[in-house]
Amino acid sequence: MLFERQIFLVAGLSRSGVSAAQYLVSKGAQVYLYDDVDDENVRAAQSTLSELGCIPVTKADLEEKSGRCDVLVLSPGIPVDHPLPVSFRRAGKRIIGEAELGALALACPCIAVTGTNGKTTTVTMLEGIFKAAGKKAIACGNVGRPLTACLSELGTDGVAIAEISSFQLETLYSLRPHVAVVLNVTEDHLNRHYTLENYIYLKSRILKNSAESEYAVLNYDDPIVRGFAEKTKAKVVWFSLKERVAGGYVADGYFCYQGERVCPEEDLSVDGNHNRMNALAALCAAKLFGVPNGAIAAGLKSFRGVRHRLQNVGELGGVTFIDDSKATNVDSAVQAISSVKGESVLLLGGKDKGYSYEPLFDAIKNSGVVHAVIYGENAFRILSAALKRGYTAVTLCRPFDMAVRVAYLTAKRGQNVLLSPASASFDAFKSYEERGERFVEMLSVLKRESLQAQREEEPIEEGEGDEAEELE
């Protein structure tokens, strides 16, 4: 792209949109800005970017201004069948994402990680492993900082560890990672991608540009991902919890790679088979970059999990509160309930993503979940799935705050309140992070109310009232 001779429209002023606009301006491009949401964050972004020379566009002026533009930089949050990208496509104009801008300019090696679940965990593990090895590595993409915001810091000697979502893959064409990692593929985002087949196709696109000199690290235990080996020219390295594959596996209490013991399983500081699988994927990618075993062990030891993913956020009255707001699909919630120790009251609900909830209740019936509190926009769909599977230990409670209260009142001492919603957050929140933070806030509210109730119930000793009056 010839930045100084082309006009760009950045649509969507979230984190990636702001970074894309800043990058384009730094390259001398003329940039228009548009977001169909009008809130405090968008207005603040428009104000900041306007000072750099960007031009905000109103909805009334969108058609006229977009007609002047050569390239649309589309936020991952805006689907490709939205009227704006459709109009650019009909005009034969280019549509890209912020990640594509970053990929075009990236001068250092890249590890790209995708999958339905575990992306953030794996990317965070890898960043810790590389830093333990004394290497410059930045977790970026769909987690942490946008790719365009890291380019100068990465330079030519860093390692970009990029989390790549299916939304980003819709507008990402040029990325050629030295190592592409595919963790798993299960039903997700069908409200956006319509069919599982289309979703699978998008995930496979991370391997599209790989040549014989690159590597594909694939989950041998996932039949869909295993099939990706037939769609890439890259050298395939497997990871598995079930087989001794050519790659990463577990044997005799050790994480192993190509017949070599790398480190004991106990070095991994978090529980659950899903985390063991993520660790194997990270191990394979690190070994392909020549990272020594000691650094891999140190990185896994230092990993403490990611925010909003099975995070113990506190306790009240003997009830433990666990924030798994990042579980935005059924498979992720199933992993959570199989990993959490003890009995739990489960909080379920949010915005529907187009898949079936029946498999979730099949798993719940064989787990430590003793009750489900269902809330949110998709509450009746989830309730219907529960009843179809004969699971009746449920309470329907639409507002989120009230649902947290009901879950706490339902839980007994020694049990958990587990927020693992199996749904997107966008019915009531801007993100799963905001939903998780509200869950933590509700715990604080409940603690204050409990303390106040205890104070009100404390008996007043004889004479205390008179003494108080004298002190006044």
GILINLIN-V487479 format. One record per residue. N is the residue number from 0. SS is DSSP state (H for helix, E for strand, L for the rest). PHI is phi as a letter, one per 20 degrees, with the letter a starting at -180 (* if undefined). PSI is psi in whole degrees, -180 to 180 (none if undefined). Layout:
n: <N;N>
ss: <SS;SS>
phi: <PHI;PHI>
psi: <PSI;PSI>
This chain:
n: <0;1;2;3;4;5;6;7;8;9;10;11;12;13;14;15;16;17;18;19;20;21;22;23;24;25;26;27;28;29;30;31;32;33;34;35;36;37;38;39;40;41;42;43;44;45;46;47;48;49;50;51;52;53;54;55;56;57;58;59;60;61;62;63;64;65;66;67;68;69;70;71;72;73;74;75;76;77;78;79;80;81;82;83;84;85;86;87;88;89;90;91;92;93;94;95;96;97;98;99;100;101;102;103;104;105;106;107;108;109;110;111;112;113;114;115;116;117;118;119;120;121;122;123;124;125;126;127;128;129;130;131;132;133;134;135;136;137;138;139;140;141;142;143;144;145;146;147;148;149;150;151;152;153;154;155;156;157;158;159;160;161;162;163;164;165;166;167;168;169;170;171;172;173;174;175;176;177;178;179;180;181;182;183;184;185;186;187;188;189;190;191;192;193;194;195;196;197;198;199;200;201;202;203;204;205;206;207;208;209;210;211;212;213;214;215;216;217;218;219;220;221;222;223;224;225;226;227;228;229;230;231;232;233;234;235;236;237;238;239;240;241;242;243;244;245;246;247;248;249;250;251;252;253;254;255;256;257;258;259;260;261;262;263;264;265;266;267;268;269;270;271;272;273;274;275;276;277;278;279;280;281;282;283;284;285;286;287;288;289;290;291;292;293;294;295;296;297;298;299;300;301;302;303;304;305;306;307;308;309;310;311;312;313;314;315;316;317;318;319;320;321;322;323;324;325;326;327;328;329;330;331;332;333;334;335;336;337;338;339;340;341;342;343;344;345;346;347;348;349;350;351;352;353;354;355;356;357;358;359;360;361;362;363;364;365;366;367;368;369;370;371;372;373;374;375;376;377;378;379;380;381;382;383;384;385;386;387;388;389;390;391;392;393;394;395;396;397;398;399;400;401;402;403;404;405;406;407;408;409;410;411;412;413;414;415;416;417;418;419;420;421;422;423;424;425;426;427;428;429;430;431;432;433;434;435;436;437;438;439;440;441;442;443;444;445;446;447;448;449;450;451;452;453;454;455;456;457;458;459;460;461;462;463;464;465;466;467;468;469;470;471>
ss: <L;L;H;H;H;L;E;E;E;E;E;L;L;L;H;H;H;H;H;H;H;H;H;H;H;H;L;L;L;E;E;E;E;E;L;L;L;L;L;H;H;H;H;H;H;H;H;H;H;H;H;L;L;L;E;E;L;L;L;L;L;H;H;H;H;H;L;L;L;L;E;E;E;E;L;L;L;L;L;L;L;L;H;H;H;H;H;H;H;H;L;L;L;E;E;E;L;H;H;H;H;H;H;H;H;L;L;L;E;E;E;E;E;E;L;L;L;L;H;H;H;H;H;H;H;H;H;H;H;H;H;H;L;L;L;L;E;E;E;E;E;L;L;L;E;L;H;H;H;L;H;H;H;H;L;L;L;L;E;E;E;E;E;L;L;H;H;H;H;L;L;L;L;L;L;L;L;L;E;E;E;E;L;L;L;L;L;L;L;H;H;H;H;L;L;H;H;H;H;H;H;H;H;H;H;H;H;L;L;L;L;L;L;L;E;E;E;E;E;L;L;L;H;H;H;H;H;H;H;H;H;L;L;L;E;E;E;E;E;L;L;L;L;L;L;L;E;E;E;E;E;L;L;E;E;E;E;L;L;E;E;E;E;E;H;H;H;L;L;L;L;L;H;H;H;H;H;H;H;H;H;H;H;H;H;H;H;H;L;L;L;L;H;H;H;H;H;H;H;H;H;H;L;L;L;L;L;L;L;L;E;E;E;E;E;E;L;L;E;E;E;E;E;L;L;L;L;L;L;H;H;H;H;H;H;H;H;H;H;L;L;L;L;E;E;E;E;E;E;L;E;L;L;L;L;L;L;H;H;H;H;H;H;H;L;L;L;L;E;E;E;E;E;E;E;L;L;L;H;H;H;H;H;H;H;H;H;H;L;L;L;L;L;E;E;E;L;L;L;H;H;H;H;H;H;H;H;H;H;H;L;L;L;L;L;E;E;E;E;L;L;L;L;E;L;L;L;L;L;L;L;H;H;H;H;H;H;H;H;H;H;H;H;H;H;H;H;H;H;H;H;H;H;H;H;H;H;L;L;L;L;L;L;H;H;H;H;H;H;H;H;L>
phi: <*;d;g;f;d;c;d;d;d;e;d;n;d;e;g;f;f;f;f;f;f;f;f;f;f;f;e;n;e;e;c;e;c;b;b;e;e;d;c;f;f;f;f;f;f;f;f;f;f;f;f;e;o;f;c;f;c;e;f;f;e;g;f;f;f;f;f;e;e;e;c;d;d;e;f;g;f;d;f;f;e;f;g;f;f;f;f;f;f;f;e;m;e;e;c;c;d;g;f;f;g;f;f;f;d;f;d;d;f;c;d;d;d;c;q;f;c;n;f;f;f;f;f;f;g;f;f;f;f;f;f;f;e;m;d;e;b;c;f;b;n;f;c;m;e;f;g;f;e;d;g;f;f;f;l;d;d;e;c;e;d;d;e;c;e;f;f;f;f;f;c;d;c;d;f;c;f;f;c;d;d;d;e;a;b;c;g;a;l;f;f;e;e;m;c;f;f;f;f;f;g;f;f;f;f;f;e;g;e;f;d;f;e;d;c;d;e;c;f;f;e;d;f;f;f;g;f;f;g;e;d;c;e;f;f;e;c;e;c;b;e;d;c;e;e;f;q;d;b;d;b;l;n;c;e;c;b;l;n;d;f;e;a;f;g;f;f;f;e;c;e;o;f;f;f;f;f;f;f;f;f;f;g;f;f;f;f;f;e;m;f;f;g;g;f;f;f;f;f;f;f;f;f;d;n;d;f;m;c;l;e;f;d;q;b;b;l;n;d;e;d;c;e;c;f;f;f;e;b;f;f;f;f;f;f;f;f;e;e;f;e;n;e;c;e;d;e;c;p;q;e;f;d;n;d;e;e;g;g;f;f;f;f;f;f;d;c;e;f;d;a;c;d;d;c;n;f;e;g;f;f;f;g;f;f;f;f;f;e;m;e;d;e;c;c;e;b;f;f;f;g;f;f;f;f;f;f;f;f;f;f;d;g;n;e;d;d;d;e;c;f;l;b;f;d;f;f;c;c;f;a;f;f;f;f;f;f;f;f;f;f;f;f;f;f;f;f;f;f;f;f;f;f;f;f;f;e;f;f;e;f;g;n;f;f;f;f;f;f;f;f;f>
psi: <142;93;-42;-12;1;154;132;142;117;115;119;111;48;-164;-47;-37;-43;-44;-41;-44;-43;-42;-46;-43;-39;-22;5;15;154;128;126;151;138;139;130;2;135;90;-178;-41;-42;-44;-38;-41;-43;-42;-45;-45;-30;-35;-23;-8;-1;157;109;145;132;166;-35;-31;0;-47;-43;-44;-40;-27;-25;-18;149;-33;135;123;108;129;145;-23;-10;121;155;-11;13;148;-32;-56;-30;-41;-36;-40;-42;-32;0;24;161;138;121;172;172;-39;-33;-41;-44;-42;-37;-30;-7;128;-1;168;155;138;120;129;127;176;164;-45;151;0;-52;-42;-48;-43;-41;-41;-46;-41;-43;-39;-47;-38;-36;-27;2;20;149;114;142;125;126;-173;-121;-5;148;-125;146;153;-41;-23;-10;-6;-48;-38;-38;-39;-140;-12;5;-178;118;120;96;122;126;121;167;-31;-42;-36;-19;-31;29;119;-27;-6;129;85;145;-36;121;127;127;115;-45;163;114;171;127;152;31;-19;-21;-45;-7;-51;155;-36;-41;-39;-43;-44;-45;-42;-38;-18;-18;-20;0;-40;0;135;-177;-18;-6;175;144;116;112;147;108;-27;-10;112;-33;-47;-37;-35;-19;-21;-28;-9;12;149;-12;158;128;130;125;160;146;145;-7;-27;155;89;172;85;-129;137;176;133;130;38;13;147;126;157;120;46;-1;135;123;-51;157;148;-33;-13;-25;125;-3;152;169;139;-32;-36;-34;-40;-43;-39;-39;-41;-44;-41;-46;-47;-41;-42;-36;-21;5;20;132;157;-38;-40;-37;-46;-43;-41;-42;-35;-38;-14;127;20;175;154;141;15;99;48;120;114;1;-179;146;124;32;4;127;134;125;121;108;43;-22;-12;85;9;169;-46;-40;-40;-38;-42;-40;-48;-22;-17;-30;132;143;-174;150;147;122;131;122;138;171;-135;134;144;9;8;177;141;-4;-43;-29;-43;-24;-42;-38;-39;-23;28;-173;10;122;-16;148;128;118;131;179;-180;-36;21;-42;-31;-43;-42;-43;-41;-40;-46;-35;-31;6;22;114;0;67;153;130;124;101;-51;140;-48;-43;-36;-40;-42;-47;-40;-42;-43;-27;-36;145;162;133;-9;175;152;111;113;101;81;-19;27;157;166;-5;3;-32;-11;161;-22;167;-28;-46;-38;-45;-40;-36;-35;-44;-41;-40;-34;-43;-41;-46;-37;-44;-43;-38;-42;-42;-41;-39;-41;-40;-26;-13;130;147;120;151;130;-16;-38;-43;-41;-40;-40;-38;-39;-32;none>
